[in-house]
Amino acid sequence: MKLIVAGQDAATPDEFAELAFGFGLDAELFTGSETETAEERRVRLDAARDILRDLDPPAARFASALMRTAERRRVQTWRAAA
């Protein structure tokens, strides 16, 4: 399946977001990583919430969805490991 925005091909989800919103969005800021500590996660989420306030509404909705999806994935992984 091809991702096309404004007549341009997007090879990755990050490129799709950049083409759709007109700027790069650091997805890891909103999704986190598998190896982050609890303290790193707290700091990252604080920064992400601050940035969400500065984004235009479509980009803020996209970033919020990334955060919710990443949290659900972490909970499912945690439950599977238990």
trRosetta pair geometry for C-beta under 8 A, 3 or more apart (Angstrom, degrees):
i j d omega theta_ij theta_ji phi_ij phi_ji
2 9 6.1 -65 -167 -129 108 98
3 9 7.0 98 75 -164 64 58
3 10 4.1 -57 102 62 114 103
3 11 7.9 -145 51 -47 110 11
3 13 8.0 154 -57 -95 173 46
3 15 7.8 130 92 89 130 98
3 16 4.8 -53 156 -93 145 119
4 7 6.8 7 179 -118 105 13
4 8 6.8 157 -154 73 67 32
4 9 5.9 -36 -98 -96 75 52
4 10 7.1 -173 -89 7 23 84
5 8 6.0 -29 70 60 69 85
5 10 5.8 38 9 -32 107 122
5 16 6.2 131 -23 -148 132 64
5 19 3.8 132 79 122 135 124
5 20 5.2 -103 -135 -69 152 70
6 19 6.2 -153 30 176 108 104
8 19 5.7 -152 75 -129 120 139
10 13 7.8 66 145 -106 122 16
10 15 4.1 172 -154 107 84 101
10 16 3.8 115 142 -74 161 67
10 18 7.8 159 -125 51 115 87
10 19 5.4 -124 -77 13 116 139
11 15 5.5 55 42 28 68 155
12 15 4.7 99 53 6 76 100
12 16 7.1 -131 99 -6 43 86
13 16 5.3 -51 -149 33 36 117
13 17 6.5 36 154 -18 67 102
13 27 7.1 50 109 -69 113 159
14 17 5.8 -52 -150 36 32 109
14 18 6.4 33 151 -19 64 107
14 24 7.2 20 176 -148 98 86
14 25 7.4 -154 -144 63 73 73
14 27 6.0 -111 -93 -12 91 123
15 18 5.5 -54 -146 38 34 113
15 19 6.2 31 156 -16 67 106
16 19 6.0 -58 -148 39 28 106
16 20 6.0 22 156 -16 65 113
17 20 5.7 -59 -140 41 29 109
17 21 5.8 -5 172 9 67 115
17 24 7.7 76 100 -146 101 40
17 25 4.9 -81 142 36 134 118
17 27 7.2 147 13 -66 161 105
17 62 6.6 147 -131 159 108 149
18 21 6.7 -69 -131 52 19 87
18 22 7.6 -94 177 87 51 2
18 23 6.5 -98 -139 112 69 18
18 24 4.9 -2 -103 -91 111 58
18 25 7.0 -157 -73 8 64 76
19 22 7.8 26 -172 -70 20 38
20 58 8.0 -128 143 143 102 129
20 62 7.9 137 100 -84 133 158
21 25 6.4 49 52 -35 151 120
21 56 7.9 167 -155 54 101 112
21 58 6.6 -171 -107 104 93 109
21 59 4.8 83 -138 -87 139 104
21 62 7.1 -113 -62 28 132 156
23 59 7.8 0 56 -105 107 148
25 30 7.8 -6 159 -1 105 129
25 59 6.5 -172 -88 -156 134 106
25 62 7.1 32 144 106 177 126
25 63 6.5 -134 -170 -80 133 100
26 29 4.3 69 100 -9 107 112
26 30 7.6 141 98 -3 67 84
27 30 6.1 -71 -162 46 44 99
27 31 5.5 11 154 1 82 121
27 66 6.0 -140 -150 -148 82 149
28 31 5.8 -68 -123 55 34 93
28 32 6.9 117 -173 -69 65 4
28 33 6.2 13 -155 -56 109 92
29 44 6.5 -164 -155 -167 55 95
29 47 6.7 -93 -162 105 107 112
29 48 5.3 158 149 -90 89 95
29 51 7.0 13 143 35 143 158
30 48 5.2 132 -97 -141 62 132
30 63 4.8 -147 -93 -163 153 81
30 64 7.9 -100 -155 -68 131 18
30 66 4.1 66 116 99 129 125
30 67 4.9 -91 -176 -61 91 81
30 70 6.9 161 130 0 68 142
31 66 5.3 -82 -62 167 90 102
31 67 7.2 -136 -81 -91 46 42
31 69 7.5 -32 -113 82 99 94
31 70 3.9 174 -144 -82 68 141
32 36 5.4 -100 -169 23 100 144
32 41 5.9 18 -124 -118 137 88
32 44 6.0 122 -97 105 85 155
32 70 5.8 135 29 166 96 142
32 74 7.7 11 70 -63 139 133
33 36 5.0 114 59 -28 84 98
36 40 4.1 -130 -166 95 96 125
36 41 5.1 124 122 -60 123 80
36 44 6.8 -29 -160 -7 158 145
37 40 4.6 96 49 9 76 102
37 41 6.9 -135 95 -6 40 88
38 41 5.6 -53 -148 35 30 114
38 42 6.5 34 153 -22 64 103
39 42 5.7 -50 -149 32 32 112
39 43 6.5 28 155 -14 65 106
40 43 5.9 -57 -148 40 31 109
40 44 6.1 32 154 -21 66 110
41 44 5.7 -56 -143 38 29 112
41 45 6.2 26 159 -17 65 108
42 45 6.1 -58 -147 38 26 108
42 46 6.5 30 153 -21 62 106
43 46 5.7 -53 -150 33 31 114
43 47 6.5 28 154 -15 64 106
44 47 5.9 -58 -152 39 31 109
44 48 6.1 32 152 -21 67 108
45 48 5.4 -50 -140 37 34 114
45 49 6.3 37 158 -21 65 102
45 67 7.7 101 -125 -141 89 122
46 49 6.0 -55 -151 34 27 109
46 50 6.7 28 151 -18 62 105
47 50 5.7 -55 -153 35 34 113
47 51 6.4 30 153 -17 67 107
48 51 5.7 -57 -147 39 32 109
48 52 6.3 43 151 -30 65 102
48 63 7.2 -172 -171 168 99 118
48 67 6.5 140 146 -88 146 126
49 52 5.5 -44 -147 25 33 118
49 53 7.2 38 154 -22 59 97
50 53 6.1 -54 -166 24 34 112
50 54 7.4 18 146 -8 63 108
51 54 5.8 -65 -158 40 42 108
51 55 6.5 48 149 -34 73 103
51 63 7.5 -119 106 179 106 164
52 55 5.8 -50 -147 20 35 115
52 60 5.2 94 -164 -139 77 94
52 63 5.8 -157 -102 97 89 133
52 64 6.6 81 -134 -66 132 88
53 60 8.0 78 -75 -115 15 130
55 59 4.2 -122 -179 95 119 110
55 60 4.2 158 87 -64 115 81
55 63 6.3 130 10 9 172 140
56 59 5.3 76 57 21 76 106
56 60 6.8 -149 90 -12 30 95
57 60 5.6 -59 -138 38 28 112
57 61 6.3 29 163 -21 65 103
58 61 5.8 -53 -150 33 31 110
58 62 6.5 31 153 -18 64 106
59 62 5.6 -53 -149 37 35 113
59 63 6.2 32 154 -17 68 107
60 63 5.8 -54 -143 40 31 109
60 64 6.1 34 155 -21 65 107
61 64 5.7 -54 -145 37 29 112
61 65 6.4 32 154 -21 63 105
62 65 5.8 -56 -152 34 29 112
62 66 6.7 34 149 -21 63 102
63 66 5.5 -48 -152 31 36 116
63 67 6.6 37 150 -19 65 101
64 67 5.6 -52 -152 34 35 112
64 68 6.5 32 152 -16 67 104
65 68 5.7 -52 -145 38 34 110
65 69 6.1 33 157 -18 66 108
66 69 5.9 -58 -145 39 27 110
66 70 6.2 26 158 -19 64 109
67 70 5.9 -57 -146 37 27 109
67 71 6.4 26 156 -19 63 107
68 71 5.8 -57 -150 36 30 110
68 72 6.5 29 154 -17 65 105
69 72 5.8 -54 -149 36 31 110
69 73 6.4 33 152 -20 64 106
70 73 5.6 -54 -149 35 32 114
70 74 6.5 34 152 -21 65 103
71 74 5.7 -52 -150 33 33 111
71 75 6.5 32 153 -18 65 104
72 75 5.7 -55 -149 37 33 110
72 76 6.3 31 154 -18 67 106
73 76 5.8 -55 -147 38 30 110
73 77 6.3 31 154 -19 64 107
74 77 5.7 -56 -148 37 30 112
74 78 6.2 32 154 -20 65 107
75 78 5.6 -54 -147 37 31 113
75 79 6.3 29 155 -17 65 106
76 79 5.8 -54 -145 38 31 109
76 80 6.2 32 155 -20 64 107
77 80 5.7 -55 -147 36 29 111
77 81 6.4 25 155 -17 64 109
78 81 5.9 -61 -150 37 28 109
78 82 6.6 34 153 -31 64 105
79 82 5.7 -50 -149 22 34 115
